Amino acid sequence: MDYFIVIITTVLGLYFHWWLYVRIKSWADRDLALSFAEGNALKQAYMLEQLSCAKAQKIPRKDLPAWLEKASLNYQG
């Protein structure tokens, strides 16, 4: 029974850390996209849409800042 508890606790702990890592990456990407919006509510919506497009196109995370900056320069608002 002791091994069962240790295994379950370990698996749940690993899952929680993975989930937290994914959430933090998501929050960081969202904050990056919103940083290009400069407080403009319409541009914020546009940048979040561009972030979704970047994820759909599978833009690598290392290229994401440059891609979002280019998208923000194309904003026609």
Backbone bond lengths (Angstrom), bond angles and torsions (degrees), N, CA, C in turn:
res aa  C-N    CA-C-N  psi(-1)  N-CA   C-N-CA  omega(-1)  CA-C   N-CA-C  phi
1 M - - - 1.450 - - 1.524 110.86 -
2 D 1.330 117.11 -35.92 1.461 120.92 -179.97 1.531 110.85 -62.41
3 Y 1.322 116.80 -41.90 1.463 120.28 179.53 1.522 110.76 -64.05
4 F 1.294 116.73 -38.95 1.459 121.74 178.87 1.529 110.47 -60.23
5 I 1.315 117.14 -45.89 1.463 121.71 179.61 1.527 110.61 -63.50
6 V 1.324 116.97 -42.60 1.468 121.16 179.61 1.526 110.26 -64.40
7 I 1.318 117.83 -42.97 1.465 121.50 -179.36 1.524 110.63 -65.54
8 I 1.313 117.44 -47.14 1.470 120.90 -179.91 1.527 110.45 -62.01
9 T 1.321 117.34 -44.56 1.463 121.56 -179.93 1.528 110.90 -63.05
10 T 1.313 117.63 -40.90 1.460 121.98 179.17 1.515 111.21 -65.42
11 V 1.327 116.66 -46.03 1.465 120.70 179.95 1.530 110.10 -63.16
12 L 1.312 117.51 -45.32 1.458 120.26 179.12 1.530 111.73 -64.46
13 G 1.306 117.27 -37.69 1.462 120.99 177.27 1.520 111.98 -65.18
14 L 1.325 116.80 -42.94 1.464 120.37 177.67 1.521 111.34 -64.71
15 Y 1.320 116.49 -41.59 1.458 120.26 178.22 1.525 110.58 -62.73
16 F 1.320 117.04 -44.37 1.460 120.83 179.58 1.520 110.61 -61.06
17 H 1.319 119.34 -44.15 1.459 121.80 179.85 1.529 111.10 -65.09
18 W 1.326 117.60 -39.54 1.464 120.73 176.66 1.529 109.84 -63.17
19 W 1.339 116.97 -46.25 1.461 121.49 -179.88 1.528 110.93 -60.41
20 L 1.325 116.30 -43.54 1.457 121.22 179.82 1.534 110.67 -64.64
21 Y 1.316 117.79 -40.68 1.466 122.37 177.87 1.525 110.85 -61.26
22 V 1.324 117.70 -44.43 1.458 122.20 179.12 1.526 110.39 -64.56
23 R 1.324 117.72 -42.55 1.472 121.47 178.95 1.528 111.43 -63.49
24 I 1.323 117.50 -43.22 1.459 120.88 -179.51 1.522 110.36 -64.82
25 K 1.337 117.67 -40.47 1.468 120.45 175.80 1.517 110.62 -61.02
26 S 1.319 116.93 -42.18 1.457 121.57 179.31 1.530 111.07 -63.59
27 W 1.325 116.47 -44.55 1.467 120.41 178.62 1.524 111.10 -63.10
28 A 1.326 116.89 -40.59 1.470 120.77 -179.52 1.523 110.78 -64.97
29 D 1.337 116.95 -41.92 1.459 120.45 178.17 1.522 111.03 -64.53
30 R 1.315 116.61 -40.02 1.464 121.03 178.98 1.523 110.39 -65.57
31 D 1.322 116.98 -43.61 1.465 120.55 177.74 1.525 111.35 -62.97
32 L 1.326 116.54 -37.75 1.461 120.36 177.47 1.524 110.46 -62.26
33 A 1.316 116.59 -47.17 1.462 120.50 -179.69 1.523 110.56 -62.62
34 L 1.318 117.69 -42.48 1.460 120.57 -179.11 1.525 112.43 -70.87
35 S 1.321 117.72 -23.29 1.463 119.80 178.74 1.524 111.60 -67.13
36 F 1.310 117.59 -25.20 1.459 121.28 177.59 1.526 112.17 -81.42
37 A 1.316 117.69 -9.05 1.470 121.55 -176.13 1.521 113.05 -81.66
38 E 1.319 117.51 -17.80 1.463 122.72 175.94 1.528 112.55 56.76
39 G 1.324 118.50 33.95 1.456 122.16 176.55 1.514 115.82 81.00
40 N 1.308 118.55 -2.11 1.466 123.16 179.35 1.530 108.78 -81.19
41 A 1.326 117.61 120.06 1.469 121.35 -175.45 1.533 111.79 -63.21
42 L 1.313 117.54 -39.60 1.471 119.94 179.29 1.524 110.94 -68.19
43 K 1.324 115.53 -38.75 1.465 118.97 178.76 1.528 110.64 -70.30
44 Q 1.334 117.44 -31.26 1.460 120.30 176.33 1.524 110.27 -61.37
45 A 1.334 115.97 -46.09 1.474 119.83 178.24 1.516 110.39 -62.46
46 Y 1.323 116.41 -40.92 1.469 120.94 178.97 1.527 110.37 -62.60
47 M 1.335 116.86 -44.41 1.458 119.76 -177.79 1.527 111.88 -68.18
48 L 1.331 117.27 -35.02 1.465 119.07 175.89 1.526 110.43 -66.85
49 E 1.318 116.45 -35.71 1.468 120.43 175.65 1.528 110.23 -65.38
50 Q 1.329 116.17 -40.27 1.469 120.22 178.18 1.530 110.90 -66.50
51 L 1.314 116.96 -35.16 1.464 120.22 176.22 1.526 110.29 -63.61
52 S 1.325 116.61 -40.34 1.464 120.28 176.73 1.522 110.59 -63.79
53 C 1.323 116.66 -40.43 1.471 120.73 177.87 1.529 110.34 -63.56
54 A 1.325 116.39 -41.08 1.466 120.35 179.78 1.526 110.60 -63.06
55 K 1.323 116.03 -40.61 1.466 119.28 178.25 1.522 111.04 -67.81
56 A 1.341 117.22 -37.31 1.466 120.80 178.46 1.528 110.64 -66.64
57 Q 1.334 116.54 -34.66 1.465 121.19 178.84 1.526 112.12 -84.04
58 K 1.334 116.37 -2.32 1.467 123.50 178.69 1.529 111.86 58.40
59 I 1.334 115.22 46.24 1.462 121.08 174.83 1.526 107.69 -67.10
60 P 1.333 118.67 128.54 1.467 119.95 179.05 1.522 111.43 -61.52
61 R 1.330 116.63 147.71 1.468 121.12 -177.81 1.515 112.25 -58.84
62 K 1.334 118.08 -33.69 1.461 119.70 -179.23 1.522 111.57 -68.92
63 D 1.329 117.73 -24.77 1.463 122.13 178.87 1.523 112.72 -94.50
64 L 1.323 117.35 -7.51 1.464 121.70 -174.51 1.530 113.66 -62.10
65 P 1.337 120.44 -44.12 1.471 118.35 179.86 1.533 113.14 -58.51
66 A 1.319 117.10 -45.01 1.471 120.25 179.66 1.524 110.57 -66.36
67 W 1.324 116.83 -38.88 1.468 120.62 -179.76 1.526 110.32 -64.91
68 L 1.314 117.30 -44.02 1.458 120.73 179.45 1.528 111.69 -68.64
69 E 1.325 116.91 -36.01 1.461 119.20 177.16 1.527 110.56 -63.63
70 K 1.319 116.32 -42.26 1.462 120.46 177.66 1.532 110.15 -63.25
71 A 1.312 116.81 -40.50 1.480 120.97 178.32 1.520 110.24 -64.86
72 S 1.323 117.71 -37.92 1.470 119.65 -179.48 1.522 111.38 -68.40
73 L 1.324 117.30 -30.92 1.457 120.34 177.72 1.527 111.34 -71.79
74 N 1.335 116.58 -24.40 1.470 121.12 178.82 1.513 112.86 -85.16
75 Y 1.324 117.49 0.20 1.473 121.24 -177.36 1.526 109.94 -66.29
76 Q 1.318 115.12 127.67 1.470 121.84 178.77 1.523 108.58 -112.64
77 G 1.303 118.59 80.55 1.449 119.36 -175.16 1.453 111.55 -124.97
